[in-house]
């Protein structure tokens, strides 16, 4: 993957809040629903989402900062990677020589990015003899990802939505095996059935002809040997209260099908919250402009204010000015379940806005009377 810091356009010292704000801005600008048919924006949206997947998670970000791009790959094991580093930096650790000599390293000739060429021997689950086990062992399916836009009301209260997603499904012709029905596999002539090609010393790479399976199959005519075909699925999704742009909702078992009877992967829905026409979001707090009349502002009043959970009575203190904020506790965004432990629900701030009546002779006469009540110039404190 590309460097996530460069993709988002932030520095490596950027705070978590700065990264989140930058991602939200880019996601709203590049979302496919905002740019229908624009392939460049769609690809850029995917890059931005993948970058936030890493930098938006403190642990993933720390691993990326420590090991580089290799830390984002499936099968990565940080403990084994650190052990590999330790051994690589110990001169003479392998028969008196340094087996990592010549790598494009940043220190001692070693770079964590070089681990990508060693997955097959060091931290991949498919080590020597993997082809023989692959023929019998089930393998889990890959996770899939899709995007969904929700209203701010759904983010506050939660909702249930039905969505349509394109995803891989088990091929009905070959039942996911990838082989033509009735055919039998043969031993790969290039690797002799081991699934690996030795490159010298104790290093090896996956056999390019059989992709590490050790066997050659007559491919299924329907799926071309992939074992999967595309399908469009209709799914019901529960949007939990507290989601925000960048949140992910996991749908267990709705990803790609597993191999050889393995469990299917999961589907992750990346959330984008639409902007509300009148309500603004500030973290978990919300703010709403509420129009009031001059009389209500001067004399005080009890008015009705809307919230996502229904209207509430609100007392306006006498002498209120435009811009005054009245706080409704616990009427903002709730903390997402599974997020920050003990995080309180946000508040709703009602911002008063005094609205003058339409222009008329009576209104002007009333305004002239009010003007006489001012003791000083209303703009005396405005300075530059």
Secondary structure, DSSP 8 states (H G I E B T S, - for coil): ---HHHHHT--TT--HHHHHHHHHHHHHHH-TTTSTT-HHHHHHHHHHHHHHHHHTSHHHHHHHHHH-GGGGSTT--HHHHHHHHHHHHSTTTBTTB-TTTTS--SBTTB-GGGGGGTTTTTT-S--TTHHHHHTTS-B----EEEEEEE-HHHHHH-EEEEEEEEEEEE-TTTTTS-B-TT---EE-TTTTTSSEEEEETTEEEE-TTTTTSSEE--B-TTTTTSSEEEEEEEEEEEE-TT--TT-EEEETT-SS--BTT-----EEEEEEE---SSEEEETTEEEEEEEEEHHHHHH-EEEEE--TT--EEEEE-TT--TT-EEEETT-S----TTSSTT-----EEEEEEEE-----HHHHHHHHHHHTT-SS-TTTT---
